[in-house]
Amino acid sequence: MHRGECGQRLIKMRVCYFGGYDREHPRNRVMITGLIKSGVDVIECHSRHARKTLRICALLRQYWRIKDEVDVMIVGASCHGYVPLAWMLCRITGKPLIFDAFVSVFECWEEEFSQTWSFPLRASWGMLIDKITCLLSDIVLLDTPEHVLYFCQTFHVTATKLVAVPVGAYSERLIPRNTEHNSSRFTVFFAGSCLPLHGMEFILKAASLLQIDHDIVLEVMGFGEEWRRLQRSYAGSNIKFLSAHSYSDYLSMLGQADVALGIFGTTPKATRVIPCKVYDALVVGTPVITADTPAVRGLLEHGHNAILVPPGNPDALAQAIIALKQNPVWRKQLAQSGQRTYAQVGTPEVIGRQLRTICTKVLMS
């Protein structure tokens, strides 16, 4: 048991990080790196084999080899389908189970499929998935206090079982940035999809309003058929479409931009999340503009470390971009304040310490 007296160092903790999670997703990278940096041994039980049966067999084999070496199991971000298997293994071996739900399946499907004939069935299934995974887990991790409240009210999960852990961003160091604007182009960078959460329609309308200023270029990195349709529709405008790159390439391109865009959607989900790309902008020191929401106000302050505009308002977004273009001193101040905010709340070290505390408490309960 990892009980420590005041002033004494805790006994070495070992965590099994479990599931078919995406190792390159910022959430998992931050979590695993943070645990390691906080002095926790992380043993990954991981498989993304194309065949589900072989994937499960691989996870079972990996876990059984290390079952006596670990203290806690954490199921990786959004791996809802692996929670029943993880629960069974934890019950057999007497280990606590922490699940990084990160988001609600029901809410994601509601946003993506609400206009389709299959939504009623998907909604019922998504609701069941969220409820069961929360029921089977000892602790459920989410990204914001607003998401915690949503889970309490929607799925009737006990508040003490839910913990908000910021998304953060992964970087070995704060990236030096030249905030002087020497190019003839003023680059506004957006990475995302066409899901309502992101508010792409409002971003495109803002870009249309900015066409009068030929120096402003909107660079859009995205994926999916809808994104390719937009690429064809807006060819020749002040919008430059980019193909998806590796995470390191993406950070490099983000760091070269003059301004980064967050999300601007008007969906209920948009009020509850702080997307990874906002933290990414903070870590590379690019001034960020995003929607003014309850979740965002828990991290950012308008005019201090970001520019916050009303959701779904292309006019306000366009005005904010022009204001930053005309004020390089303000851009530099926002960039520096943003990096300080990241250092305080979004680094793997900070998040790792929070995770270690969560693991210690669940072991002692």
C-alpha positions as CSV (number, residue, x, y, z in Angstrom):
1,M,0.0,0.0,0.0
2,H,1.4,3.4,-1.0
3,R,0.9,5.2,2.4
4,G,3.4,7.8,3.2
5,E,4.0,9.8,6.4
6,C,4.4,13.6,6.1
7,G,7.8,14.5,4.7
8,Q,8.5,10.9,3.6
9,R,8.8,9.9,0.0
10,L,6.0,7.6,-1.3
11,I,6.9,4.0,-2.2
12,K,7.5,3.5,-5.9
13,M,4.2,3.2,-7.8
14,R,3.5,1.1,-10.9
15,V,0.7,1.7,-13.2
16,C,-0.7,-0.5,-16.0
17,Y,-1.8,1.7,-19.0
18,F,-4.3,-0.5,-20.8
19,G,-6.2,-0.7,-24.0
20,G,-6.2,-0.1,-27.8
21,Y,-5.6,3.6,-27.3
22,D,-3.9,5.9,-29.8
23,R,-0.3,6.4,-28.5
24,E,0.1,9.6,-30.6
25,H,-3.0,11.3,-29.2
26,P,-1.9,14.2,-27.1
27,R,-4.1,13.1,-24.2
28,N,-2.4,9.7,-23.9
29,R,1.1,11.2,-24.5
30,V,0.6,13.7,-21.8
31,M,-0.8,11.2,-19.3
32,I,1.9,8.6,-19.8
33,T,4.8,11.1,-19.9
34,G,3.4,12.9,-16.9
35,L,3.2,9.7,-14.8
36,I,6.8,8.8,-15.7
37,K,8.0,12.3,-14.9
38,S,6.2,12.1,-11.5
39,G,8.2,9.0,-10.6
40,V,5.6,6.4,-11.5
41,D,6.6,3.2,-13.5
42,V,4.3,2.8,-16.4
43,I,3.8,-0.6,-18.0
44,E,1.8,-0.5,-21.2
45,C,-0.6,-3.3,-22.1
46,H,-1.4,-2.1,-25.6
47,S,-2.7,-3.5,-28.9
48,R,-4.2,-2.0,-32.0
49,H,-4.4,-5.2,-34.0
50,A,-6.9,-5.0,-36.9
51,R,-8.7,-8.1,-35.6
52,K,-10.5,-7.5,-32.4
53,T,-10.2,-11.1,-31.1
54,L,-6.4,-11.0,-31.5
55,R,-6.3,-7.6,-29.9
56,I,-8.1,-8.9,-26.8
57,C,-5.9,-12.0,-26.7
58,A,-2.8,-9.8,-26.8
59,L,-4.0,-7.6,-24.0
60,L,-4.9,-10.6,-21.8
61,R,-1.5,-12.1,-22.4
62,Q,0.4,-8.9,-21.7
63,Y,-1.5,-8.1,-18.5
64,W,-1.2,-11.6,-17.1
65,R,2.6,-11.4,-17.4
66,I,2.7,-8.2,-15.3
67,K,-0.4,-8.5,-13.0
68,D,1.7,-8.9,-9.9
69,E,4.0,-6.0,-10.7
70,V,1.4,-3.2,-11.0
71,D,-0.7,-1.4,-8.4
72,V,-3.3,0.4,-10.5
73,M,-4.8,0.0,-14.0
74,I,-5.6,3.1,-16.2
75,V,-7.6,2.5,-19.3
76,G,-6.4,4.9,-22.0
77,A,-8.4,7.9,-23.3
78,S,-11.7,7.2,-24.9
79,C,-11.2,3.4,-24.9
80,H,-14.7,2.8,-23.6
81,G,-14.9,-0.7,-25.3
82,Y,-12.0,-2.0,-23.2
83,V,-13.5,-1.1,-19.8
84,P,-15.4,-4.4,-19.3
85,L,-12.3,-6.4,-20.0
86,A,-10.2,-4.2,-17.8
87,W,-12.9,-4.5,-15.0
88,M,-12.8,-8.3,-15.2
89,L,-9.0,-8.4,-14.9
90,C,-9.0,-5.9,-12.1
91,R,-11.6,-7.9,-10.2
92,I,-9.6,-11.1,-10.6
93,T,-6.3,-9.5,-9.5
94,G,-7.7,-7.0,-6.9
95,K,-6.4,-3.8,-8.6
96,P,-8.3,-0.5,-8.7
97,L,-9.5,0.6,-12.1
98,I,-9.2,4.2,-13.4
99,F,-10.8,5.0,-16.8
100,D,-9.9,8.1,-18.8
101,A,-13.3,8.6,-20.4
102,F,-12.1,12.0,-21.6
103,V,-15.4,12.5,-23.5
104,S,-18.9,11.1,-23.6
105,V,-19.7,8.6,-26.3
106,F,-23.4,9.7,-26.2
107,E,-22.4,13.4,-26.6
108,C,-20.0,12.6,-29.5
109,W,-22.6,10.6,-31.3
110,E,-25.3,13.2,-30.6
111,E,-23.1,15.8,-32.3
112,E,-22.1,13.7,-35.3
113,F,-25.3,11.7,-36.0
114,S,-28.2,13.8,-34.7
115,Q,-29.5,14.5,-38.2
116,T,-29.4,10.9,-39.3
117,W,-32.1,8.2,-39.1
118,S,-29.8,6.0,-37.0
119,F,-29.4,8.5,-34.2
120,P,-32.2,7.2,-31.8
121,L,-30.5,3.8,-31.7
122,R,-27.0,5.3,-31.4
123,A,-28.2,7.6,-28.7
124,S,-29.5,4.7,-26.6
125,W,-26.4,2.7,-27.1
126,G,-24.1,5.6,-26.4
127,M,-26.0,6.4,-23.2
128,L,-25.6,2.8,-22.1
129,I,-21.9,2.7,-22.9
130,D,-21.3,5.9,-20.8
131,K,-23.3,4.6,-17.8
132,I,-21.7,1.1,-17.8
133,T,-18.1,2.3,-18.1
134,C,-18.6,4.7,-15.3
135,L,-20.3,2.1,-13.1
136,L,-17.4,-0.4,-13.7
137,S,-14.7,2.1,-12.9
138,D,-13.4,3.2,-9.5
139,I,-12.4,6.6,-10.9
140,V,-13.4,8.3,-14.2
141,L,-11.2,11.0,-15.6
142,L,-12.6,13.8,-17.7
143,D,-11.1,17.0,-19.1
144,T,-13.0,19.9,-17.5
145,P,-15.2,20.5,-14.4
146,E,-18.0,21.3,-16.9
147,H,-17.7,17.7,-18.2
148,V,-17.8,16.4,-14.7
149,L,-21.1,18.2,-14.0
150,Y,-22.5,16.9,-17.3
151,F,-21.7,13.3,-16.4
152,C,-23.3,13.8,-13.0
153,Q,-26.5,15.2,-14.4
154,T,-26.8,13.1,-17.5
155,F,-25.6,9.7,-16.4
156,H,-26.2,10.1,-12.7
157,V,-22.6,9.3,-11.8
158,T,-21.6,10.0,-8.2
159,A,-19.5,13.2,-8.2
160,T,-16.8,11.6,-6.0
161,K,-16.1,9.1,-8.8
162,L,-15.4,11.8,-11.4
163,V,-12.2,13.9,-11.6
164,A,-11.3,16.6,-14.0
165,V,-7.7,16.4,-15.4
166,P,-6.7,19.0,-17.9
167,V,-5.8,17.9,-21.5
168,G,-2.5,19.7,-21.4
169,A,0.1,19.4,-24.2
170,Y,3.3,17.4,-24.7
171,S,6.6,19.2,-25.2
172,E,10.0,18.6,-23.8
173,R,10.5,22.3,-23.4
174,L,8.9,25.6,-24.1
175,I,9.6,26.3,-27.8
176,P,11.5,29.6,-28.5
177,R,9.4,31.8,-30.7
178,N,10.2,34.8,-32.8
179,T,7.2,37.1,-32.3
180,E,8.3,39.7,-34.8
181,H,6.2,39.7,-38.0
182,N,8.6,39.9,-40.9
183,S,6.5,38.2,-43.6
184,S,4.2,40.1,-45.9
185,R,1.5,37.5,-45.0
186,F,-0.3,37.4,-41.7
187,T,-1.0,33.7,-41.1
188,V,-4.1,32.5,-39.2
189,F,-3.9,28.7,-38.5
190,F,-6.7,26.3,-37.8
191,A,-6.5,22.5,-37.3
192,G,-9.7,20.5,-36.9
193,S,-12.7,18.9,-38.6
194,C,-16.1,20.0,-39.9
195,L,-17.9,18.7,-36.8
196,P,-20.2,21.3,-35.3
197,L,-17.9,21.6,-32.2
198,H,-15.2,23.3,-34.2
199,G,-17.5,25.9,-35.9
200,M,-15.9,25.7,-39.3
201,E,-18.8,27.5,-40.9
202,F,-18.1,30.6,-38.7
203,I,-14.4,30.4,-39.4
204,L,-15.1,30.4,-43.2
205,K,-17.5,33.3,-42.8
206,A,-14.8,35.2,-40.9
207,A,-12.3,34.4,-43.7
208,S,-14.7,35.8,-46.2
209,L,-15.0,39.1,-44.2
210,L,-11.2,39.3,-44.2
211,Q,-10.7,39.0,-47.9
212,I,-10.5,42.8,-48.2
213,D,-7.1,42.5,-46.5
214,H,-4.9,40.6,-49.0
215,D,-2.1,40.1,-46.4
216,I,-4.3,37.8,-44.2
217,V,-4.2,34.1,-45.1
218,L,-6.2,31.3,-43.3
219,E,-4.3,28.0,-43.2
220,V,-6.6,25.1,-42.5
221,M,-5.3,21.6,-41.6
222,G,-8.0,19.0,-41.6
223,F,-9.3,15.6,-42.8
224,G,-12.4,13.8,-44.0
225,E,-14.6,14.1,-47.1
226,E,-16.3,17.3,-45.9
227,W,-12.9,18.9,-45.5
228,R,-12.0,17.8,-49.1
229,R,-15.2,19.3,-50.4
230,L,-14.4,22.6,-48.7
231,Q,-11.0,22.5,-50.3
232,R,-12.5,22.3,-53.7
233,S,-15.1,25.0,-53.0
234,Y,-12.7,27.6,-51.6
235,A,-9.9,27.1,-54.1
236,G,-8.4,30.5,-55.0
237,S,-9.6,32.3,-52.0
238,N,-7.7,33.6,-49.0
239,I,-7.8,30.1,-47.5
240,K,-5.0,27.6,-47.9
241,F,-5.8,24.0,-47.2
242,L,-3.1,21.8,-45.8
243,S,-2.9,18.0,-45.5
244,A,-2.7,16.3,-42.1
245,H,0.9,15.9,-40.9
246,S,2.7,14.2,-38.0
247,Y,2.2,15.8,-34.6
248,S,5.7,17.3,-34.6
249,D,5.1,18.8,-38.0
250,Y,1.8,20.2,-36.9
251,L,3.4,21.8,-33.9
252,S,6.1,23.3,-36.1
253,M,3.5,24.8,-38.5
254,L,1.4,26.0,-35.6
255,G,4.5,27.7,-34.1
256,Q,5.1,29.6,-37.4
257,A,1.6,31.0,-37.5
258,D,0.8,34.6,-36.3
259,V,-2.5,33.5,-34.7
260,A,-4.1,30.2,-33.9
261,L,-7.8,29.4,-33.8
262,G,-9.5,27.2,-31.3
263,I,-13.2,26.3,-31.5
264,F,-16.2,28.4,-32.2
265,G,-19.2,26.0,-32.3
266,T,-22.5,26.7,-30.5
267,T,-23.3,23.1,-29.5
268,P,-23.6,22.3,-25.8
269,K,-20.4,20.2,-26.0
270,A,-18.5,23.3,-27.2
271,T,-19.2,24.9,-23.9
272,R,-17.7,22.1,-21.9
273,V,-14.4,21.4,-23.6
274,I,-10.9,23.0,-24.0
275,P,-9.6,21.3,-27.1
276,C,-6.0,20.0,-27.4
277,K,-5.2,22.6,-30.1
278,V,-5.7,25.4,-27.5
279,Y,-3.1,23.9,-25.3
280,D,-0.9,23.3,-28.3
281,A,-1.0,27.0,-29.2
282,L,-0.1,27.9,-25.6
283,V,2.9,25.6,-25.6
284,V,4.4,26.9,-28.9
285,G,3.7,30.5,-28.0
286,T,1.2,31.3,-30.7
287,P,-1.5,33.8,-29.7
288,V,-4.8,32.0,-29.6
289,I,-8.4,33.1,-30.4
290,T,-11.2,30.8,-29.2
291,A,-14.8,30.9,-28.2
292,D,-15.7,32.4,-24.8
293,T,-17.2,29.5,-22.9
294,P,-17.5,28.4,-19.3
295,A,-14.8,25.7,-19.7
296,V,-12.4,28.1,-21.5
297,R,-12.8,30.7,-18.8
298,G,-11.4,28.2,-16.3
299,L,-8.1,28.4,-18.2
300,L,-7.9,31.6,-20.2
301,E,-8.6,35.2,-19.5
302,H,-9.6,37.5,-22.4
303,G,-6.8,40.0,-23.3
304,H,-4.3,38.4,-20.9
305,N,-3.4,35.0,-22.3
306,A,-5.9,34.6,-25.2
307,I,-8.6,36.4,-27.1
308,L,-12.1,35.2,-26.4
309,V,-15.0,35.9,-28.7
310,P,-18.7,34.9,-28.6
311,P,-19.3,31.5,-30.1
312,G,-20.8,31.4,-33.6
313,N,-19.9,35.0,-34.3
314,P,-17.8,35.4,-37.4
315,D,-17.8,39.2,-37.2
316,A,-16.2,39.2,-33.7
317,L,-13.7,36.6,-34.9
318,A,-12.7,38.7,-37.9
319,Q,-12.4,41.8,-35.8
320,A,-10.2,40.0,-33.3
321,I,-7.9,38.8,-36.1
322,I,-7.5,42.3,-37.4
323,A,-6.9,43.7,-33.9
324,L,-4.0,41.2,-33.4
325,K,-2.6,41.9,-36.9
326,Q,-2.4,45.6,-36.1
327,N,-0.8,45.2,-32.7
328,P,2.4,43.1,-32.6
329,V,3.2,44.1,-29.0
330,W,-0.1,42.7,-27.9
331,R,0.6,39.5,-29.8
332,K,3.9,39.1,-28.1
333,Q,2.3,39.7,-24.6
334,L,-0.4,37.1,-25.3
335,A,2.2,34.6,-26.5
336,Q,4.3,35.0,-23.4
337,S,1.3,34.9,-21.0
338,G,0.0,31.8,-22.8
339,Q,3.3,30.0,-22.3
340,R,3.3,30.9,-18.6
341,T,-0.2,29.5,-18.3
342,Y,0.8,26.3,-20.0
343,A,3.8,26.0,-17.6
344,Q,1.5,26.4,-14.6
345,V,-1.3,24.0,-15.6
346,G,-0.7,22.1,-18.8
347,T,2.7,20.4,-18.6
348,P,3.1,16.6,-18.3
349,E,4.9,17.3,-15.0
350,V,1.9,19.1,-13.5
351,I,-0.7,16.7,-14.8
352,G,1.5,13.7,-13.8
353,R,1.6,14.9,-10.2
354,Q,-2.2,15.2,-10.3
355,L,-2.5,11.7,-11.7
356,R,-0.2,10.3,-9.0
357,T,-2.3,11.8,-6.3
358,I,-5.4,10.3,-7.8
359,C,-3.8,6.8,-8.0
360,T,-2.6,7.1,-4.4
361,K,-6.1,8.0,-3.2
362,V,-7.8,5.2,-5.0
363,L,-5.2,2.7,-3.5
364,M,-5.9,4.0,0.0
365,S,-9.7,3.9,-0.4
